[in-house]
Amino acid sequence: MGELLRVEHLRKVYEPATEAIGDLSFTMRAGELLCVVGPSGCGKTTLLKCLAGLLRPTGGVVEMHGAPVTGPSPAMAVVFQEYGRSLYPWLTVRGNVELPLRHKRLSRVERARLVADAVEAVGLAHVARSHPWQLSGGMQQRVAIARALAYEPDVLIMDEPFAAVDAQTRADLEDLVRDLHATRGISIVFVTHDVDEAVYLGERVLVLSGAPTRVRADLPVDLPPERDQRSTRALPRFTELRTQVYEQIQRAKRGQNVAP
């Protein structure tokens, strides 16, 4: 598949003189699931905001389909960690998922079809008339994912989306992301602090340095495409990969910003 996203010499400086991103470059293929990890405070969220057009870079370029991203792009959708703040408590599940579609020139019938499809895809058809406050944290995050899916983005950007849920719910949501990626061919940029999660989910893992951020390592994940929580994590290759990623992050914490 061809190149979808290109980031070249990206730089972001917050006034007066805080350099969050130093000189960051990478590309992403269409249909790829790319995981991004790095030390705490290294600028992962800043990077995602630049990718999504929510933050203007100080230098460099972000391109989607060969065109510069200069503002919020209809080709991208973002799922944040704090799902409780991103959902409207007075709207039902269906209403929350439909809301962004009201900004598109779609018929009422088409909106209803997209909403129903997205809600079904995340396993929430049985609670479509419920409100977010009636749902568990994991189900609320599924609503946020459904809302992004219904928008039909070229790239789904996920900013530590499972950090606030329990371990079992996190595993279920990881498998949901894997399933959506496999069945829908959606391109995903997934930021996480969890090394195991990055290796389990990703086709590649991008390891960032400490701030000012650069790409420290770009590691292909050569695990079987069919994965499950028990057997995949028991593979010797899974252990080798997670060790490689962990070591790169530890070196980044010590300020060794250039990979050996």
Secondary structure, DSSP 8 states (H G I E B T S, - for coil): --EEEEEEEEEEEETTTEEEEEEEEEEEETT-EEEEE-STTSSHHHHHHHHTTSS--SEEEEEETTEE--S--TTEEEE-S-HHHHS-TTS-HHHHHHGGGGGS---HHHHHHHHHHHHHHTT-GGGTTS-GGGS-HHHHHHHHHHHHHHT--SEEEEESTTTTS-HHHHHHHHHHHHHHHHHH--EEEEE-S-HHHHHHH-SEEEEE-SSSB-EEEEEE--S-SS--TTTTTTSHHHHHHHHHHHHHHHHHHTT--S--
